[in-house]
């Protein structure tokens, strides 16, 4: 009886109200009963029941640090299938898996002290994920040196070494590094 439910209008020109805070995948009849148990909603009509998307995942300890499946050469995985949640984690894994799928002769393996993505890949492939994994800054042991203000220089070097960054882009980053070191 203490759970807060926000009744949010779908829009200025709509009489549809969304009950935020009670997402669920219970049977339709149970959802309607739950809505009607809320004071003021005793006669509510439900337009669409809530639903859930369920998915399986691969134990990420079955992956190499490149996000290649150990037992299936050439198959790279990224995103929720690796036990993560969040758009940022999926995007980062997509970059790593995609770079490695594109050029398997020169694998991109990021260390824990090089980037947040290095920490994510290491955590997943060595520790696994017993619950949906999120990349929190508290997981990064060297977060004082792996910062947003130096990411361009740090990661451009790595990207250039594995062929993801052009010579021109690399040269610009090195010029910024030199200017930064002189300041």
C-alpha positions as CSV (number, residue, x, y, z in Angstrom):
1,X,0.0,0.0,0.0
2,X,3.0,2.3,0.2
3,X,4.2,1.9,-3.5
4,X,4.0,5.1,-5.5
5,X,2.4,5.1,-8.9
6,X,2.6,8.2,-11.1
7,X,-0.3,8.8,-13.5
8,X,1.3,10.4,-16.5
9,X,-0.7,11.8,-19.5
10,X,0.5,10.3,-22.8
11,X,0.3,13.8,-24.3
12,X,-1.4,17.2,-24.3
13,X,-4.0,16.1,-26.9
14,X,-4.6,12.6,-25.4
15,X,-6.9,11.2,-22.7
16,X,-4.7,8.2,-22.3
17,X,-2.9,8.0,-18.9
18,X,0.2,5.8,-18.3
19,X,0.6,4.4,-14.8
20,X,4.3,4.7,-14.2
21,X,5.9,2.6,-11.5
22,X,4.0,-0.6,-11.9
23,X,5.7,-2.2,-14.9
24,X,5.1,-6.0,-14.9
25,X,4.3,-9.0,-17.0
26,X,1.5,-10.5,-14.9
27,X,-1.6,-11.9,-16.6
28,X,-3.9,-9.3,-18.1
29,X,-6.7,-10.0,-15.6
30,X,-4.3,-9.6,-12.7
31,X,-3.0,-6.4,-14.1
32,X,-6.5,-5.0,-14.4
33,X,-7.3,-6.1,-10.9
34,X,-4.2,-4.4,-9.6
35,X,-5.0,-1.1,-11.4
36,X,-8.6,-1.2,-10.0
37,X,-7.2,-1.7,-6.5
38,X,-5.7,1.8,-6.6
39,X,-7.9,4.5,-5.0
40,X,-9.5,6.6,-7.8
41,X,-8.9,3.9,-10.5
42,X,-11.7,1.5,-9.4
43,X,-13.4,1.8,-12.8
44,X,-10.3,2.1,-15.0
45,X,-10.1,0.6,-18.4
46,X,-6.8,-0.9,-19.5
47,X,-5.9,-0.3,-23.2
48,X,-2.7,-2.4,-23.3
49,X,-1.4,-4.8,-20.6
50,X,2.2,-4.6,-19.6
51,X,4.7,-7.1,-20.9
52,X,8.2,-8.3,-20.4
53,X,11.0,-9.2,-22.8
54,X,12.9,-12.2,-21.7
55,X,16.2,-13.3,-23.1
56,X,18.9,-15.8,-22.5
57,X,22.5,-14.9,-22.2
58,X,25.9,-16.6,-22.8
59,X,28.1,-16.9,-19.8
60,X,30.6,-14.2,-20.7
61,X,33.4,-16.3,-19.2
62,X,33.0,-18.3,-22.4
63,X,34.3,-15.3,-24.4
64,X,37.8,-14.2,-25.1
65,X,38.8,-10.6,-24.2
66,X,38.1,-9.8,-27.8
67,X,34.5,-10.9,-27.2
68,X,34.9,-13.8,-29.5
69,X,33.2,-17.0,-28.4
70,X,35.9,-19.4,-27.4
71,X,34.2,-22.5,-28.9
72,X,33.1,-20.8,-32.2
73,X,35.9,-19.1,-34.0
74,X,34.8,-15.9,-35.7
75,X,31.6,-15.5,-33.7
76,X,31.7,-12.3,-31.6
77,X,29.0,-11.2,-29.2
78,X,28.0,-7.8,-27.8
79,X,25.3,-6.5,-25.6
80,X,22.6,-8.2,-23.5
81,X,23.6,-11.6,-24.7
82,X,26.8,-11.1,-22.7
83,X,24.8,-10.5,-19.5
84,X,25.0,-6.7,-19.6
85,X,22.3,-4.1,-19.5
86,X,22.3,-0.5,-20.7
87,X,22.8,1.1,-24.0
88,X,26.3,2.3,-23.2
89,X,27.6,-1.1,-22.3
90,X,26.1,-2.6,-25.5
91,X,27.6,0.2,-27.7
92,X,31.0,-0.2,-26.1
93,X,30.9,-4.0,-26.6
94,X,29.8,-3.5,-30.2
95,X,32.9,-1.4,-30.9
96,X,35.2,-4.0,-29.4
97,X,33.5,-7.0,-31.0
98,X,33.1,-5.2,-34.3
99,X,36.7,-4.1,-34.5
100,X,37.9,-7.7,-33.7
101,X,35.5,-9.3,-36.2
102,X,36.7,-6.9,-38.9
103,X,40.4,-7.7,-38.4
104,X,41.1,-11.0,-36.6
105,X,44.8,-10.8,-37.5
106,X,45.4,-7.9,-35.1
107,X,43.1,-8.3,-32.1
108,X,42.0,-5.4,-30.1
109,X,42.4,-6.3,-26.4
110,X,42.0,-3.5,-23.9
111,X,43.6,-3.8,-20.5
112,X,41.9,-2.8,-17.3
113,X,44.2,0.2,-17.0
114,X,43.6,1.5,-20.5
115,X,39.8,2.2,-20.5
116,X,36.5,1.6,-19.0
117,X,35.8,-0.8,-21.9
118,X,38.9,-2.7,-20.8
119,X,37.5,-3.1,-17.3
120,X,34.1,-4.2,-18.7
121,X,35.7,-6.8,-21.0
122,X,37.9,-8.1,-18.2
123,X,35.1,-8.2,-15.7
124,X,32.8,-10.1,-18.0
125,X,35.4,-12.6,-19.3
126,X,37.0,-13.4,-16.0
127,X,34.3,-12.9,-13.4
128,X,31.1,-13.5,-15.4
129,X,27.8,-11.8,-14.7
130,X,25.4,-13.3,-12.1
131,X,23.1,-10.3,-12.6
132,X,22.8,-7.7,-15.3
133,X,26.1,-6.0,-15.5
134,X,26.4,-2.2,-15.5
135,X,29.7,-0.4,-15.9
136,X,30.1,1.8,-12.8
137,X,33.1,4.0,-12.2
138,X,33.6,2.2,-8.9
139,X,34.7,-0.9,-10.8
140,X,37.6,1.0,-12.4
141,X,40.7,0.8,-10.1
142,X,42.6,3.5,-12.1
143,X,39.7,5.9,-12.5
144,X,41.9,8.9,-11.6
145,X,44.0,8.3,-14.7
146,X,41.3,6.9,-17.0
147,X,39.3,10.1,-17.4
148,X,37.2,11.8,-20.0
149,X,39.6,14.7,-20.4
150,X,42.4,12.4,-21.6
151,X,40.3,9.7,-23.3
152,X,40.9,11.1,-26.8
153,X,44.7,10.9,-26.5
154,X,44.7,7.5,-24.7
155,X,42.3,5.8,-27.0
156,X,43.4,7.4,-30.3
157,X,46.8,5.8,-29.7
158,X,45.3,2.4,-29.2
159,X,42.9,2.8,-32.1
160,X,45.8,3.8,-34.4
161,X,47.9,0.8,-33.3
162,X,45.1,-1.6,-34.4
163,X,44.2,0.2,-37.6
164,X,40.9,1.9,-36.5
165,X,42.3,5.4,-36.5
166,X,43.7,7.2,-39.6
167,X,47.2,8.6,-39.6
168,X,45.8,12.1,-39.9
169,X,43.5,11.7,-36.8
170,X,46.4,10.1,-34.9
171,X,48.7,13.1,-35.8
172,X,46.1,15.5,-34.5
173,X,45.8,13.7,-31.2
174,X,49.6,13.6,-30.8
175,X,49.8,17.4,-31.4
176,X,47.2,17.9,-28.7
177,X,49.2,15.7,-26.4
178,X,52.3,17.7,-27.0
179,X,50.5,20.9,-26.4
180,X,49.0,19.5,-23.2
181,X,52.4,18.3,-22.0
182,X,53.9,21.8,-22.5
183,X,51.1,23.5,-20.6
